[in-house]
Amino acid sequence: MSTADSRLKAAILIISDTAYVDPSSDKSTSILEETFQKNDDGQWLIVHRKIVADEESQIQNQIRAWCDEHEYINLVITSGGTGFSMKDVTPEAIRPLIQKEAPGLVPIAGIRHQSLIITLPGSPKGAKENLQAILKLLPHACIQAAGGDSRSLHAGGVKRLEQEAGVGPNASRPFMETRHRHSHDHSHTHTHSHGHGGHTIPRAHTSPEDRPISNDPQAGPSQRYRESPYPMLSVEEATKLIIEQTPKPRTFEAPVDISLIGYILAEDVEAKEAVPAFRASIVDGYAVIVSKEAPSIKGVFPVASISHASPGEISALQMEQIARITTGAPLPPEATSVVMVEDTVLKSMTPDGQEEREVEILTDAIKPGENVREIGSDIPAGEVILKKGDEITAVGGELGLLASVGKAHVLVYKKPIVGVLSTGDEIIEHNRPGELRLGEVRDCNRLTIMAAVKGWGYEVIDLGIAKD
């Protein structure tokens, strides 16, 4: 950072094919900038804004340009490319660049040289909410990444760090407050959030070593340990245990139709057929025979047949003949190329006036294979089109892809059935008539979790409320 401006430098990288083609469609940059301005207390200076396509090379080149230069960026925020479609490659692009991971912030985060890289979702709302959740923690992380003295940074322990980040029970205003007191003290914001709201986060006033511990952890509530005798697990350790103890998913053959939406493939899927399955014209025009030895010649030719984009048998084309052909229609046997209708002139009609009899070709520059879509040019037969673990979504095109290669059934994992149970003597049904009695709490969590499970496409069972 320059001595003229002590603010931390940030860069915003939008990863989107759509926004790359049409920058006006990008809504995330302005929302992220606004989030910085409303929540950073003047600590950040956004120095770069860039849009790249969903391509690993573009993403990596831009990250290197920002992180590897002498004038490095303290914080690189990416938005987009973190979903499940085949085009979402942000995690694959970012991971190899990270030299030290920063678990716990977002799914993909870490340090490259002296820069902190954070990946956010592509939706403006999701990007904003994720950034708001971690923004207060980022100055400390960036200062450490830039080589700040850990001993002095951690002087005062967790309490000081929480106060500076604005997350502790007695949180102070961040260290940049005095530089921007006037502008921030007169702002008015209205937000809606869930969680502790205005309540302070619960905190014990004694340390574990100062608390008496029962000799009998199986004793009644009044004689039990005052805190859990079991060690705290990290998120990574807990996730690993859950995966290890979870039964292996079962698989079954599912038909390729709209009921397949939301299922996960249990094996790689290969193209049963080539796409296209025949040599097809990509324009309206006339099928001709040309080769390097016999280049096309301007002239008038008889129209031997007509090929429409419909199934059926087509007679082989002979030298010095042409065949009228429509876009997507199969080429007659022996035909090598298609002359666009724009490069021709109608010379004569059949006696009944219904069809073309002779057509003049105006160019002799037609090459073999011109305006022809070859067999398998989109998808060769036997090519892996979807991989094990891919999700069949409603909008990702997976169903159409499977249908295009003739797949009638695929092997998928059986979806889990999720039961949701609330526990507690104080919990009552949310829709019970009448006013609450002292100590009663309406059950909102069960309904919320069931809605989330249902939204992911899983079957959910309401297990009701269990008393303590």
Residue pairs with C-beta under 8 A, 6 or more apart in sequence:
1 7
1 8
1 9
1 74
1 146
5 45
7 42
7 43
7 44
7 45
7 176
8 43
8 44
8 45
8 74
8 75
8 139
8 142
8 143
9 44
9 45
9 46
9 47
9 73
9 74
9 75
10 36
10 44
10 45
10 46
10 47
10 73
10 74
10 75
10 76
10 77
11 46
11 47
11 48
11 49
11 50
11 66
11 73
11 75
11 76
11 77
12 28
12 29
12 32
12 33
12 46
12 48
12 49
12 50
12 77
12 79
13 50
13 51
13 52
13 59
13 62
13 63
13 66
13 76
13 77
13 78
13 79
14 26
14 28
14 29
14 49
14 50
14 51
14 52
14 78
14 79
14 80
15 51
15 52
15 53
15 54
15 59
15 78
15 79
15 80
15 81
15 90
15 122
16 25
16 26
16 51
16 53
16 54
16 80
16 81
16 122
17 53
17 54
17 87
18 25
19 25
19 26
19 51
19 80
20 51
20 52
20 53
23 51
26 51
27 124
28 79
28 80
28 122
28 123
28 124
28 127
29 49
29 51
29 79
31 124
31 127
31 128
32 77
32 79
32 120
32 127
32 128
32 131
33 46
33 49
35 128
35 131
35 132
35 135
36 44
36 46
36 131
36 135
38 187
38 189
39 132
39 135
39 136
40 135
41 173
41 174
41 176
41 177
41 180
41 184
42 176
42 179
42 180
42 183
42 184
43 139
43 174
43 175
43 176
44 75
47 73
48 66
48 73
50 62
52 58
52 59
52 62
54 80
54 81
54 87
54 88
54 89
54 90
55 89
56 89
56 92
56 93
59 78
59 81
59 89
59 90
59 93
59 94
60 93
60 96
60 97
63 76
63 78
63 93
63 94
63 97
63 112
63 117
64 97
66 72
66 73
66 76
66 115
67 73
67 76
67 97
67 112
67 113
67 114
67 115
67 117
68 112
68 113
72 113
72 114
72 115
73 115
74 114
74 115
74 116
74 142
74 145
74 146
75 115
75 116
75 118
75 138
75 142
76 115
76 116
76 117
76 118
77 118
77 120
77 131
78 90
78 94
78 117
78 118
78 119
78 120
79 120
79 121
79 122
79 127
80 90
80 121
80 122
81 87
81 88
81 89
81 90
81 91
81 93
81 122
82 88
82 90
82 91
82 107
82 108
82 119
82 120
82 121
82 122
83 121
83 122
84 390
84 391
84 393
84 396
85 393
85 396
86 390
86 396
90 108
90 119
91 107
91 108
91 119
94 108
94 110
94 117
94 119
95 108
97 112
97 117
98 108
98 109
98 110
98 111
98 112
98 117
99 110
99 111
99 112
99 113
100 110
100 111
101 109
101 110
101 111
102 109
102 110
102 111
102 116
102 141
103 109
103 235
103 236
104 235
105 118
105 134
105 137
105 141
106 118
106 119
106 120
106 130
106 134
107 119
108 117
108 119
109 116
109 117
109 118
109 119
110 116
110 117
111 117
111 145
114 145
114 146
114 147
115 145
116 138
116 141
116 142
116 145
118 131
118 134
118 138
120 126
120 127
120 130
120 131
121 127
121 130
136 165
136 166
136 167
136 174
137 165
137 167
139 164
139 165
139 174
140 153
140 161
140 164
140 165
143 153
144 150
144 153
154 161
159 168
159 170
162 168
162 171
163 170
163 171
163 172
164 172
164 174
164 175
165 171
165 174
166 172
166 173
166 174
167 201
168 201
169 200
169 201
169 203
177 184
208 227
211 226
211 227
212 226
213 225
213 226
213 229
214 223
214 224
214 225
216 223
217 224
217 225
217 229
233 241
249 266
249 413
249 414
249 416
250 413
250 414
251 266
251 411
251 412
251 413
251 414
252 411
252 412
252 414
253 409
253 410
253 411
254 260
254 263
254 409
254 410
254 411
254 412
255 408
255 409
256 399
256 402
256 403
256 407
256 408
256 409
256 410
257 399
258 399
260 392
260 399
260 410
260 412
261 392
261 393
261 394
261 399
261 457
262 391
262 392
262 393
262 415
262 456
262 457
262 458
263 391
263 392
263 412
263 413
263 415
264 389
264 390
264 391
264 392
264 412
264 413
265 386
265 387
265 388
265 389
265 390
265 391
265 392
265 410
265 411
265 412
265 413
266 388
266 411
266 412
266 413
267 388
267 410
267 411
268 384
268 386
268 387
268 388
269 384
269 385
269 386
269 387
269 402
269 407
269 410
270 382
270 383
270 384
270 385
271 379
271 380
271 381
271 382
271 383
271 384
271 385
271 405
272 381
272 405
272 406
272 407
273 381
273 405
273 406
274 375
274 376
274 379
274 380
274 381
275 376
275 378
275 379
275 404
275 405
276 373
276 375
276 376
276 377
276 378
277 375
278 330
278 331
278 375
279 330
279 331
279 335
279 372
279 373
279 374
279 375
280 328
280 329
280 330
280 331
280 372
280 373
281 287
281 307
281 325
281 326
281 327
281 328
281 329
281 330
281 331
281 338
281 371
281 372
281 373
282 327
282 328
282 338
282 371
282 372
282 373
283 327
283 338
283 340
283 341
283 371
284 325
284 326
284 327
284 340
284 341
285 324
285 325
285 338
285 339
285 340
285 341
285 342
285 343
285 344
285 371
286 301
286 303
286 322
286 323
286 324
286 325
286 338
286 339
286 341
286 344
286 359
286 361
287 307
287 317
287 322
287 323
287 324
287 325
287 331
287 332
287 335
287 337
287 338
288 296
288 301
288 317
288 322
288 335
288 336
288 337
288 338
288 339
288 361
288 366
289 317
289 318
289 319
289 321
289 334
289 335
289 336
289 337
290 296
290 336
290 337
290 366
290 367
290 368
291 336
291 368
292 368
294 319
295 364
295 366
296 337
296 339
296 361
296 363
296 364
296 365
296 366
297 361
297 364
298 360
298 361
298 362
298 363
298 364
299 360
299 361
300 347
300 358
300 359
300 360
300 361
301 320
301 321
301 322
301 358
301 359
301 360
301 361
302 320
302 321
302 322
302 357
302 358
303 321
303 322
303 323
303 324
303 355
303 356
303 357
303 358
303 359
304 315
304 317
304 318
304 321
304 322
304 323
305 314
305 315
305 317
305 323
305 324
305 332
306 323
306 324
306 325
306 355
307 314
307 323
307 324
307 325
307 326
307 329
307 330
307 331
307 332
308 326
308 329
309 326
309 327
309 328
309 329
310 329
314 323
314 330
314 332
314 333
315 332
315 333
316 332
316 333
316 334
317 323
317 332
317 333
317 334
317 335
318 334
322 339
322 359
322 361
323 332
323 335
324 356
324 359
325 331
325 332
325 338
331 338
331 372
336 368
336 369
336 372
337 366
337 367
337 368
337 369
337 370
337 371
337 372
338 370
338 371
338 372
339 361
339 363
339 366
339 371
340 371
343 361
343 362
343 363
344 359
344 360
344 361
344 362
345 359
345 360
345 362
346 356
346 358
346 359
346 360
347 357
347 358
347 359
347 360
348 356
348 357
348 358
349 355
349 356
349 357
350 356
350 357
379 385
379 404
379 405
385 401
385 402
385 405
386 398
386 401
386 402
390 398
391 398
392 398
392 399
392 412
402 410
415 457
415 458
415 459
416 458
417 458
417 459
417 460
417 461
418 453
418 458
418 459
418 460
418 461
419 460
419 461
419 462
419 463
420 446
420 449
420 450
420 453
420 460
420 461
420 462
420 463
421 446
421 463
421 464
421 465
421 466
422 443
422 445
422 446
422 464
422 465
422 466
423 465
423 466
423 467
423 468
424 441
424 465
424 467
424 468
425 467
425 468
426 439
426 440
426 441
427 441
427 442
427 443
427 465
428 436
428 440
428 441
428 442
428 443
428 465
429 442
429 443
429 465
430 442
430 443
430 444
430 447
432 442
436 442
443 465
446 462
446 465
450 460
450 462
453 460
454 460
